[in-house]
Amino acid sequence: MTNTNLRSIAEHFAFDASIVDITTLGQGFINDTYIVTTEKSRYILQRKNHHIFPDVPAMMDNIERVTTHLKAKVAAAGGDPIREVLTVVRTKEGELYHREGDNYWAASLYIEGSVTHDKADTPRLAYMGGRGIGKFQAMLADFTEPLAEVIKGFHNIRWRFEQWDKALAEDRAGRKASVAAEIEQIERRREQMLAFWEMVEQGVLPMRVTHNDTKLSNILFDEHDEVLCVIDLDTVMSSTSLNDFGDAIRSYTNRGAEDDTDLGRVSMDIETFRHYAEGYLEERGATMSASEREWLAFSALYITYEQVLRFLMDYIDGDSYYKIAYPTHNLVRARAQHKLLESMEEQYEAMREICRQ
């Protein structure tokens, strides 16, 4: 997209001054992101991927309601809502997004002096990552309004099994027979995972506001590596808050890569788990129910299992969802995530003990 077209789109938003420059920020897998510099401030401008998020207006409404709640909490605690919460910038017409043809655009304030980290390579970063997500959830523990489901069935294993059974039945790429052992690994744990999800369906595990993408790079830090705020709120929805803990553990604790071809490198680092859990529970513990505490450690197994299923399902389905770098990439991912799951299962009692402590 040309700079002229970007400027035309950016000028629909109620920025504080005239636009001076627009530059690309990163290489996102889902959204296209830019920094807009005005004569006074900087802003983030994003083209939202309406193929991944089919209802962008509902997604932006979720973000606005959640950030409004968070800003009130931060202000009441004497904090700085501008630096400690994402700020949505409306259009000049007062809308949360601008639509240009089939594309949806949204803007937010750039938080100056903020830094991000891609990997929790120190105990302190793991601990602070836990505090970041724990604080985010604690401040939203009393948010009881329903949120739109912006991605159908996200982390709902019953829905994933419907997709899984369909993929096996159709066997579009003719690969099912070659992965019989991997399919058996999924089926062997099916009832266990459904039993966990039934507790969500029955309200034993309460519905909360969930971020649903809790990797470390979605937390902004200041120059002293103190948490500022959680960003990338596109996937904010209602579910069990344990999803966020489990997804972070899957991301933070793996000694190998998500698509590691050397399974000998893949395992869960229990000390990283300990530091993350410490930070998380310091912030979140007081607002958790007894059932949430009891099943906190298991959530890491649940989310990792779901990812095994999704990678393997996409491989069987002909690689229609995830981008791949080579023909067996999704199979490699599934095997690596299964190895991580096995490592978690081996250390599960130690994980539970850490959460109890």
Backbone torsions as a table, in degrees:
resi	resn	phi	psi	omega
1	MET	NA	134.4	-177.0
2	THR	-73.8	158.4	179.1
3	ASN	-64.1	-31.1	178.8
4	THR	-65.1	-45.1	178.9
5	ASN	-64.6	-41.2	178.7
6	LEU	-62.1	-43.0	179.6
7	ARG	-61.9	-40.8	178.9
8	SER	-60.5	-40.5	178.9
9	ILE	-70.3	-45.4	-177.1
10	ALA	-61.7	-32.3	-177.3
11	GLU	-69.6	-6.9	174.4
12	HIS	-77.0	-16.0	-175.3
13	PHE	-94.9	151.4	-175.5
14	ALA	-83.8	64.8	176.0
15	PHE	-73.9	165.6	-170.6
16	ASP	-82.7	-8.9	-177.9
17	ALA	-164.1	-179.6	-179.0
18	SER	-66.5	145.8	-179.4
19	ILE	-75.8	132.0	179.7
20	VAL	-102.7	-40.1	-173.8
21	ASP	-157.6	154.4	174.9
22	ILE	-135.9	125.0	-179.4
23	THR	-130.6	154.7	178.8
24	THR	-73.6	141.3	176.5
25	LEU	-119.0	112.4	175.4
26	GLY	66.1	-173.6	178.3
27	GLN	-132.8	73.2	-176.1
28	GLY	-64.5	146.9	179.1
29	PHE	-79.7	-20.7	-174.0
30	ILE	-115.1	-57.3	-178.2
31	ASN	-104.7	153.4	170.5
32	ASP	-92.1	127.5	-171.6
33	THR	-124.2	139.3	-178.4
34	TYR	-136.0	154.4	170.4
35	ILE	-102.5	124.8	176.2
36	VAL	-103.4	121.5	178.3
37	THR	-104.1	124.6	174.4
38	THR	-104.5	-176.8	179.2
39	GLU	-68.9	-14.1	-177.4
40	LYS	-120.6	-33.7	-169.1
41	SER	-145.0	179.8	172.5
42	ARG	-124.2	150.3	-177.2
43	TYR	-137.4	159.1	172.4
44	ILE	-100.1	129.6	175.4
45	LEU	-118.7	127.2	-177.4
46	GLN	-128.8	138.0	166.8
47	ARG	-91.7	114.7	-176.7
48	LYS	-79.1	136.2	-177.7
49	ASN	-79.8	101.3	-176.4
50	HIS	-77.2	-5.2	173.3
51	HIS	-79.1	-37.0	176.0
52	ILE	-81.0	-40.2	-179.6
53	PHE	-114.2	89.3	-173.9
54	PRO	-67.5	-19.0	179.7
55	ASP	-122.0	76.9	-178.4
56	VAL	-62.5	-39.9	177.0
57	PRO	-56.7	-42.1	178.1
58	ALA	-66.8	-38.6	177.6
59	MET	-61.4	-45.4	-179.5
60	MET	-67.5	-33.4	175.8
61	ASP	-65.3	-41.5	174.9
62	ASN	-56.0	-48.5	-177.0
63	ILE	-62.6	-44.1	-178.6
64	GLU	-63.2	-43.1	-178.0
65	ARG	-68.5	-40.0	-179.7
66	VAL	-69.0	-44.1	-179.0
67	THR	-68.9	-32.9	175.6
68	THR	-62.1	-43.3	177.8
69	HIS	-63.3	-44.5	-178.9
70	LEU	-64.7	-42.1	-179.4
71	LYS	-61.8	-38.6	178.0
72	ALA	-64.0	-40.5	179.0
73	LYS	-65.2	-44.9	-179.2
74	VAL	-64.1	-43.3	179.7
75	ALA	-63.0	-41.6	-179.9
76	ALA	-64.1	-28.9	179.9
77	ALA	-88.2	2.9	178.8
78	GLY	83.3	15.3	-179.9
79	GLY	-88.7	-169.4	-178.6
80	ASP	-111.9	99.7	-176.5
81	PRO	-60.2	-25.8	-178.5
82	ILE	-72.1	-35.7	-178.5
83	ARG	-95.0	-23.3	-173.4
84	GLU	-101.3	0.2	177.8
85	VAL	-145.3	141.1	173.6
86	LEU	-57.5	135.6	178.5
87	THR	-111.5	114.5	177.4
88	VAL	-77.2	133.9	176.7
89	VAL	-104.3	122.3	-179.0
90	ARG	-80.6	168.0	173.9
91	THR	-76.0	171.6	178.4
92	LYS	-65.3	-19.0	176.6
93	GLU	-91.7	1.6	177.6
94	GLY	88.5	10.1	-179.5
95	GLU	-88.2	158.4	180.0
96	LEU	-81.9	-9.9	-178.3
97	TYR	-153.8	163.0	173.5
98	HIS	-119.0	131.0	178.8
99	ARG	-104.7	130.4	179.0
100	GLU	-128.6	98.6	-173.5
101	GLY	66.1	-125.4	178.1
102	ASP	-88.7	-1.9	-174.8
103	ASN	-99.1	140.8	176.5
104	TYR	-112.0	136.4	-179.2
105	TRP	-123.2	142.4	177.6
106	ALA	-138.7	157.8	-177.0
107	ALA	-136.1	152.5	176.1
108	SER	-147.0	162.4	179.4
109	LEU	-74.1	135.1	174.1
110	TYR	-78.3	129.3	-178.4
111	ILE	-90.1	106.6	-175.9
112	GLU	-67.2	147.6	178.3
113	GLY	74.9	10.8	-179.6
114	SER	-93.2	151.9	177.2
115	VAL	-133.6	157.4	175.7
116	THR	-125.7	160.6	176.6
117	HIS	-129.9	140.2	-179.8
118	ASP	-88.0	-23.2	-173.6
119	LYS	-143.4	138.6	177.6
120	ALA	-83.8	77.1	-174.0
121	ASP	-93.4	9.0	172.2
122	THR	-135.5	153.6	177.0
123	PRO	-56.8	-37.6	-178.9
124	ARG	-64.8	-41.2	179.4
125	LEU	-65.1	-38.4	176.3
126	ALA	-62.8	-44.7	179.4
127	TYR	-62.7	-46.3	-178.7
128	MET	-68.6	-33.2	174.3
129	GLY	-61.6	-42.4	175.8
130	GLY	-61.3	-42.2	178.4
131	ARG	-63.7	-39.1	-178.6
132	GLY	-60.8	-49.7	-179.8
133	ILE	-72.0	-37.2	178.5
134	GLY	-61.4	-42.8	179.1
135	LYS	-66.9	-42.5	177.2
136	PHE	-54.8	-47.3	-178.4
137	GLN	-71.7	-37.8	-179.3
138	ALA	-62.6	-41.2	-179.9
139	MET	-69.2	-20.7	-179.5
140	LEU	-103.5	6.6	-176.8
141	ALA	-62.3	-27.2	179.9
142	ASP	-100.7	11.9	175.1
143	PHE	-84.6	110.3	-171.7
144	THR	-111.8	0.4	179.3
145	GLU	-70.9	141.5	175.6
146	PRO	-69.0	143.0	176.9
147	LEU	-109.2	150.9	179.7
148	ALA	-65.9	145.5	176.4
149	GLU	-85.9	94.3	-172.5
150	VAL	-77.7	-22.2	171.7
151	ILE	-129.6	118.2	-174.7
152	LYS	-59.9	129.8	171.6
153	GLY	66.7	21.1	-176.9
154	PHE	-62.2	123.4	-177.4
155	HIS	63.9	12.1	175.8
156	ASN	-92.7	102.9	-171.8
157	ILE	-68.8	-25.6	176.0
158	ARG	-64.0	-42.8	177.0
159	TRP	-66.5	-39.7	178.8
160	ARG	-63.3	-36.8	178.5
161	PHE	-68.2	-31.7	174.6
162	GLU	-62.9	-43.4	177.3
163	GLN	-65.6	-41.4	-179.2
164	TRP	-61.3	-49.1	-179.2
165	ASP	-62.0	-37.5	178.0
166	LYS	-66.5	-43.2	179.7
167	ALA	-62.7	-41.1	178.3
168	LEU	-65.8	-41.3	-178.6
169	ALA	-64.8	-39.1	-176.6
170	GLU	-84.1	-35.2	178.7
171	ASP	44.5	55.0	-171.4
172	ARG	-56.5	-40.2	-176.0
173	ALA	-93.6	1.9	179.5
174	GLY	66.1	32.0	-174.0
175	ARG	-106.9	-6.8	-171.2
176	LYS	-58.0	-44.3	-176.2
177	ALA	-62.7	-29.7	-176.5
178	SER	-79.8	-9.8	-178.5
179	VAL	-123.8	36.5	-178.6
180	ALA	-59.8	-38.8	-179.1
181	ALA	-66.3	-40.9	179.7
182	GLU	-68.4	-37.2	176.8
183	ILE	-62.7	-40.9	178.7
184	GLU	-62.2	-34.8	178.0
185	GLN	-64.2	-37.1	176.0
186	ILE	-68.1	-49.4	-175.1
187	GLU	-65.2	-33.2	-178.0
188	ARG	-62.1	-26.7	-176.9
189	ARG	-106.9	4.9	-173.7
190	ARG	-56.8	-51.7	-174.9
191	GLU	-64.7	-37.4	178.8
192	GLN	-61.9	-42.7	-177.7
193	MET	-73.4	-36.5	176.1
194	LEU	-65.5	-36.3	178.8
195	ALA	-63.2	-39.3	176.6
196	PHE	-63.0	-46.5	-177.0
197	TRP	-67.2	-29.6	177.1
198	GLU	-60.6	-31.3	177.6
199	MET	-66.8	-30.3	174.3
200	VAL	-71.4	-45.5	-178.8
201	GLU	-62.3	-34.1	-177.2
202	GLN	-89.6	-3.5	178.5
203	GLY	84.5	3.6	175.6
204	VAL	-62.7	-40.6	170.6
205	LEU	-102.8	110.5	-171.3
206	PRO	-67.9	154.3	174.7
207	MET	-78.1	133.6	179.4
208	ARG	-133.2	177.5	168.5
209	VAL	-78.3	128.2	179.5
210	THR	-123.2	144.8	179.7
211	HIS	-81.2	-45.3	173.6
212	ASN	76.7	10.7	172.2
213	ASP	-155.9	74.1	-166.3
214	THR	-95.8	28.8	174.9
215	LYS	-63.9	156.5	-172.8
216	LEU	-58.9	-34.3	-176.7
217	SER	-68.1	-8.4	176.4
218	ASN	-94.0	15.8	172.6
219	ILE	-119.2	130.6	174.8
220	LEU	-91.9	135.7	176.8
221	PHE	-116.1	157.9	171.3
222	ASP	-87.0	-173.8	-175.2
223	GLU	-68.5	-13.9	177.7
224	HIS	-101.0	11.0	-177.7
225	ASP	60.8	32.7	167.3
226	GLU	-91.1	143.1	-177.2
227	VAL	-66.6	131.4	170.7
228	LEU	-94.8	-62.6	-178.7
229	CYS	-163.6	168.5	175.6
230	VAL	-95.2	135.9	-178.0
231	ILE	-120.7	-173.9	179.5
232	ASP	55.9	67.2	-174.0
233	LEU	-93.5	15.4	-177.3
234	ASP	-58.0	-32.5	-175.4
235	THR	-97.4	13.4	177.1
236	VAL	-61.4	125.2	-179.1
237	MET	-149.3	-173.5	175.8
238	SER	-104.8	126.7	176.1
239	SER	-166.8	-165.8	172.7
240	THR	-76.7	134.5	-179.5
241	SER	-64.8	-15.8	179.3
242	LEU	-64.1	-25.4	177.1
243	ASN	-55.9	-42.0	-176.7
244	ASP	-67.8	-40.0	176.9
245	PHE	-63.5	-49.0	-177.5
246	GLY	-62.1	-39.5	-179.4
247	ASP	-68.4	-37.7	177.2
248	ALA	-64.6	-43.3	179.8
249	ILE	-62.5	-41.8	176.8
250	ARG	-58.5	-39.4	-177.2
251	SER	-78.7	-45.1	-171.6
252	TYR	-75.6	-39.8	-162.7
253	THR	-92.4	-7.9	-176.5
254	ASN	-70.9	119.5	178.1
255	ARG	-70.2	-22.8	178.4
256	GLY	-104.4	-164.3	178.7
257	ALA	-98.0	159.2	-179.9
258	GLU	-60.7	-30.7	179.6
259	ASP	-117.1	37.9	-176.4
260	ASP	-65.9	130.0	176.4
261	THR	-84.2	-14.9	176.8
262	ASP	-103.8	98.0	-176.2
263	LEU	-66.7	-16.4	176.2
264	GLY	-65.6	-19.9	178.9
265	ARG	-86.9	-14.2	-170.9
266	VAL	-93.0	121.7	173.4
267	SER	-168.0	164.9	177.9
268	MET	-90.5	128.7	177.5
269	ASP	-84.6	107.4	-175.3
270	ILE	-65.2	-28.6	179.2
271	GLU	-71.8	-37.2	174.2
272	THR	-64.0	-39.8	175.1
273	PHE	-57.8	-46.1	-178.0
274	ARG	-59.6	-47.2	-176.9
275	HIS	-66.7	-41.2	178.5
276	TYR	-64.2	-46.5	-179.0
277	ALA	-61.2	-39.2	177.4
278	GLU	-57.9	-52.0	-179.3
279	GLY	-62.8	-42.8	-178.8
280	TYR	-62.4	-48.9	-175.2
281	LEU	-72.8	-27.5	174.4
282	GLU	-59.4	-39.6	-178.8
283	GLU	-87.5	-36.5	-168.0
284	ARG	-100.4	-23.2	-169.1
285	GLY	-52.4	-40.9	-174.9
286	ALA	-68.3	-20.4	-178.3
287	THR	-105.2	11.7	-179.5
288	MET	-95.1	148.0	172.6
289	SER	-83.1	165.2	178.6
290	ALA	-60.7	-39.1	-179.3
291	SER	-68.4	-35.4	177.7
292	GLU	-65.1	-41.7	177.3
293	ARG	-63.0	-42.6	-176.1
294	GLU	-62.5	-36.2	-174.1
295	TRP	-104.8	10.5	-177.4
296	LEU	-60.2	-50.2	-178.3
297	ALA	-63.0	-39.3	-178.2
298	PHE	-63.2	-27.4	-178.2
299	SER	-58.1	-29.7	178.0
300	ALA	-66.4	-40.1	177.3
301	LEU	-66.1	-42.4	-177.4
302	TYR	-61.2	-50.1	-176.8
303	ILE	-67.7	-38.6	179.0
304	THR	-66.5	-41.8	175.5
305	TYR	-58.6	-45.7	179.6
306	GLU	-57.9	-37.9	-179.1
307	GLN	-71.3	-36.0	173.4
308	VAL	-57.5	-49.8	-178.6
309	LEU	-58.6	-45.4	-175.6
310	ARG	-67.6	-40.6	177.8
311	PHE	-65.4	-44.8	-178.8
312	LEU	-67.0	-40.5	178.5
313	MET	-61.1	-40.6	-179.7
314	ASP	-68.6	-35.6	176.1
315	TYR	-63.5	-46.3	179.4
316	ILE	-63.2	-33.9	-175.8
317	ASP	-83.5	-0.8	178.6
318	GLY	93.4	23.7	175.2
319	ASP	59.8	53.5	-176.3
320	SER	-93.2	-10.1	-175.0
321	TYR	-113.3	-60.2	-176.3
322	TYR	-83.1	143.1	173.0
323	LYS	-69.8	139.3	-179.1
324	ILE	-123.8	152.2	178.4
325	ALA	-99.5	-16.6	179.7
326	TYR	-159.6	163.9	-168.9
327	PRO	-57.6	-33.5	-177.1
328	THR	-101.6	17.4	-173.9
329	HIS	-57.8	-46.0	-179.5
330	ASN	-66.0	-33.9	176.7
331	LEU	-67.5	-42.0	176.3
332	VAL	-60.6	-43.4	177.8
333	ARG	-61.0	-45.0	-179.2
334	ALA	-61.3	-43.5	-179.7
335	ARG	-66.4	-39.5	179.4
336	ALA	-66.9	-41.0	178.5
337	GLN	-69.1	-32.1	175.8
338	HIS	-66.5	-38.6	176.9
339	LYS	-63.4	-39.9	176.1
340	LEU	-63.2	-41.9	177.8
341	LEU	-60.1	-44.6	178.6
342	GLU	-60.6	-39.5	178.7
343	SER	-64.3	-39.7	176.1
344	MET	-63.5	-43.4	179.7
345	GLU	-61.6	-39.7	179.3
346	GLU	-65.1	-29.3	-176.3
347	GLN	-107.6	14.4	-171.6
348	TYR	-60.7	-43.4	-179.5
349	GLU	-64.0	-37.2	176.6
350	ALA	-66.2	-38.2	176.7
351	MET	-62.4	-43.9	179.5
352	ARG	-63.8	-40.5	-179.4
353	GLU	-64.6	-40.5	177.3
354	ILE	-60.6	-43.7	-179.9
355	CYS	-66.5	-35.7	177.3
356	ARG	-66.4	-40.9	-178.6
357	GLN	-64.8	NA	NA
